[in-house]
């Protein structure tokens, strides 16, 4: 016995664009804070790049694992 397929609905464009804008704004704000904190702490440019890389991995890896 096979189960009937449920229709798959695509979210409206407004929902997708709102999610994209929210993600970009949230991520951009966080990057700005991390870079500013690096400057205040006297970090070198290489250290700031490392901090931003850690931030990207810290946001991206759980996002991939949870999706």
BAGUKOL-42490 format. One record per residue (C-alpha): residue number from 1; residue in three letters; x, y, z. Coordinates in nm, 4 decimals. Layout:
<sites>
+--------+-------+----------+----------+----------+
: lumvex : dotor :        X :        Y :        Z :
+--------+-------+----------+----------+----------+
:    NUM :   ALA :        X :        Y :        Z :
...
+--------+-------+----------+----------+----------+
</sites>
This chain:
<sites>
+--------+-------+----------+----------+----------+
: lumvex : dotor :        X :        Y :        Z :
+--------+-------+----------+----------+----------+
:      1 :   UNK :   0.0000 :   0.0000 :   0.0000 :
:      2 :   UNK :   0.1370 :   0.3396 :  -0.0927 :
:      3 :   UNK :   0.0562 :   0.6614 :   0.0790 :
:      4 :   UNK :  -0.0892 :   0.9428 :  -0.1278 :
:      5 :   UNK :   0.1468 :   1.2301 :  -0.2059 :
:      6 :   UNK :   0.0764 :   1.5546 :  -0.0341 :
:      7 :   UNK :   0.0994 :   1.8649 :  -0.2487 :
:      8 :   UNK :   0.4171 :   2.0628 :  -0.1948 :
:      9 :   UNK :   0.3600 :   2.4333 :  -0.1735 :
:     10 :   UNK :   0.6249 :   2.6920 :  -0.2422 :
:     11 :   UNK :   0.6344 :   2.9861 :  -0.0022 :
:     12 :   UNK :   0.5345 :   3.3185 :  -0.1543 :
:     13 :   UNK :   0.8052 :   3.5421 :  -0.2947 :
:     14 :   UNK :   0.7432 :   3.7981 :  -0.0209 :
:     15 :   UNK :   0.8288 :   3.5389 :   0.2461 :
:     16 :   UNK :   1.1473 :   3.4387 :   0.0665 :
:     17 :   UNK :   1.2573 :   3.7984 :   0.0142 :
:     18 :   UNK :   1.1816 :   3.8842 :   0.3784 :
:     19 :   UNK :   1.3914 :   3.5885 :   0.4909 :
:     20 :   UNK :   1.6781 :   3.6928 :   0.2636 :
:     21 :   UNK :   1.6718 :   4.0545 :   0.3831 :
:     22 :   UNK :   1.6547 :   3.9462 :   0.7479 :
:     23 :   UNK :   1.9460 :   3.7099 :   0.7029 :
:     24 :   UNK :   2.1632 :   3.9667 :   0.5270 :
:     25 :   UNK :   2.0864 :   4.2405 :   0.7813 :
:     26 :   UNK :   2.1415 :   4.0081 :   1.0783 :
:     27 :   UNK :   2.4643 :   3.8637 :   0.9441 :
:     28 :   UNK :   2.5990 :   4.2006 :   0.8313 :
:     29 :   UNK :   2.5335 :   4.3541 :   1.1703 :
:     30 :   UNK :   2.7081 :   4.0693 :   1.3460 :
:     31 :   UNK :   3.0105 :   4.0929 :   1.1168 :
:     32 :   UNK :   3.0330 :   4.4668 :   1.1851 :
:     33 :   UNK :   3.0293 :   4.4035 :   1.5602 :
:     34 :   UNK :   3.2976 :   4.1366 :   1.5371 :
:     35 :   UNK :   3.5235 :   4.3562 :   1.3226 :
:     36 :   UNK :   3.4752 :   4.6542 :   1.5556 :
:     37 :   UNK :   3.5485 :   4.4369 :   1.8604 :
:     38 :   UNK :   3.8669 :   4.3179 :   1.6901 :
:     39 :   UNK :   3.9778 :   4.6754 :   1.6325 :
:     40 :   UNK :   3.9017 :   4.7745 :   1.9912 :
:     41 :   UNK :   4.0981 :   4.4758 :   2.1216 :
:     42 :   UNK :   4.3937 :   4.5678 :   1.9016 :
:     43 :   UNK :   4.3755 :   4.2580 :   1.6855 :
:     44 :   UNK :   4.5781 :   4.2380 :   1.3666 :
:     45 :   UNK :   4.3978 :   4.2169 :   1.0314 :
:     46 :   UNK :   4.4782 :   3.8442 :   1.0163 :
:     47 :   UNK :   4.3206 :   3.7919 :   1.3570 :
:     48 :   UNK :   4.0097 :   3.9841 :   1.2531 :
:     49 :   UNK :   3.9787 :   3.7683 :   0.9418 :
:     50 :   UNK :   4.0072 :   3.4643 :   1.1662 :
:     51 :   UNK :   3.7325 :   3.6005 :   1.3915 :
:     52 :   UNK :   3.5011 :   3.6600 :   1.0951 :
:     53 :   UNK :   3.5799 :   3.3117 :   0.9610 :
:     54 :   UNK :   3.4912 :   3.1593 :   1.2975 :
:     55 :   UNK :   3.1678 :   3.3586 :   1.2952 :
:     56 :   UNK :   3.0814 :   3.2331 :   0.9460 :
:     57 :   UNK :   3.1493 :   2.8738 :   1.0454 :
:     58 :   UNK :   2.9595 :   2.9186 :   1.3705 :
:     59 :   UNK :   2.6539 :   3.0396 :   1.1815 :
:     60 :   UNK :   2.6846 :   2.8246 :   0.8695 :
:     61 :   UNK :   2.7605 :   2.4776 :   1.0054 :
:     62 :   UNK :   2.4622 :   2.4600 :   1.2439 :
:     63 :   UNK :   2.2423 :   2.6034 :   0.9700 :
:     64 :   UNK :   2.3478 :   2.3259 :   0.7344 :
:     65 :   UNK :   2.3088 :   2.0587 :   1.0003 :
:     66 :   UNK :   1.9639 :   2.1795 :   1.1065 :
:     67 :   UNK :   1.8217 :   2.2189 :   0.7571 :
+--------+-------+----------+----------+----------+
</sites>
